[in-house]
Amino acid sequence: MSKRRKHKLTLHLPDEFLDLCEEDGIAPETVLRGFIADLAGIMSWVANPRADGCSSNGSDDRSMASEYYERVGYPWWNR
């Protein structure tokens, strides 16, 4: 059984990202939380929603997030 960790990160977001979110009327937190959920395969069902608000946007989005992560090479950066 894995131990649940709590990790808080403070991140300075670039104006370009904030401008994009503002133009589309979406909170930056929503975009980042959705991408993280897609990458990590986090599912939140309507009948049992997660308290942290993380939920994948769908199977295609999970696949594309994973492909992006691997294409950039993150899994191999420290090997």
C-alpha positions as CSV (number, residue, x, y, z in Angstrom):
1,M,0.0,0.0,0.0
2,S,1.4,3.4,-1.0
3,K,1.6,6.2,1.5
4,R,-0.3,9.4,0.4
5,R,2.0,12.4,0.2
6,K,0.9,16.0,0.3
7,H,3.0,18.3,-1.7
8,K,2.4,22.0,-2.3
9,L,4.2,23.8,-5.1
10,T,4.5,27.5,-5.6
11,L,5.0,28.3,-9.3
12,H,5.3,31.6,-11.0
13,L,3.2,31.4,-14.2
14,P,4.3,33.3,-17.3
15,D,2.1,36.1,-18.5
16,E,1.7,34.3,-21.8
17,F,0.0,31.4,-20.1
18,L,-2.1,33.6,-17.9
19,D,-3.1,35.7,-21.0
20,L,-4.2,32.5,-22.8
21,C,-6.3,31.3,-19.9
22,E,-7.8,34.8,-19.5
23,E,-8.7,35.0,-23.2
24,D,-10.4,31.6,-23.0
25,G,-12.1,32.4,-19.7
26,I,-10.6,29.5,-17.8
27,A,-8.8,29.5,-14.5
28,P,-5.1,28.6,-14.8
29,E,-5.6,26.2,-11.9
30,T,-8.2,24.3,-13.9
31,V,-5.9,23.9,-16.9
32,L,-3.0,22.7,-14.8
33,R,-5.1,20.4,-12.6
34,G,-6.7,18.9,-15.7
35,F,-3.3,18.2,-17.4
36,I,-1.9,16.7,-14.2
37,A,-4.9,14.4,-13.9
38,D,-4.6,13.4,-17.5
39,L,-0.9,12.6,-17.2
40,A,-1.3,10.7,-13.9
41,G,-4.5,8.9,-15.1
42,I,-6.5,10.3,-12.2
43,M,-10.2,9.5,-12.5
44,S,-12.9,11.2,-10.5
45,W,-16.3,9.7,-10.9
46,V,-19.5,11.7,-10.4
47,A,-20.7,9.3,-7.8
48,N,-17.4,9.6,-5.9
49,P,-15.6,12.9,-6.7
50,R,-12.1,13.6,-5.4
51,A,-11.7,16.3,-2.8
52,D,-8.8,17.8,-4.6
53,G,-10.8,18.4,-7.8
54,C,-8.5,16.4,-10.0
55,S,-10.1,14.5,-12.8
56,S,-9.0,13.3,-16.2
57,N,-10.7,14.9,-19.2
58,G,-11.0,11.6,-21.1
59,S,-9.0,8.8,-22.6
60,D,-7.8,10.8,-25.6
61,D,-6.5,13.5,-23.3
62,R,-4.7,10.9,-21.1
63,S,-3.1,9.5,-24.1
64,M,-1.9,12.8,-25.5
65,A,-0.6,14.0,-22.1
66,S,1.4,10.7,-21.8
67,E,2.7,11.1,-25.4
68,Y,3.8,14.7,-24.6
69,Y,5.6,13.6,-21.4
70,E,7.5,10.8,-23.2
71,R,8.2,12.9,-26.3
72,V,9.9,15.6,-24.1
73,G,11.9,12.8,-22.5
74,Y,11.0,13.3,-18.9
75,P,11.1,9.6,-18.0
76,W,14.8,9.5,-19.1
77,W,16.2,12.8,-17.8
78,N,17.7,11.2,-14.7
79,R,18.8,7.8,-16.1
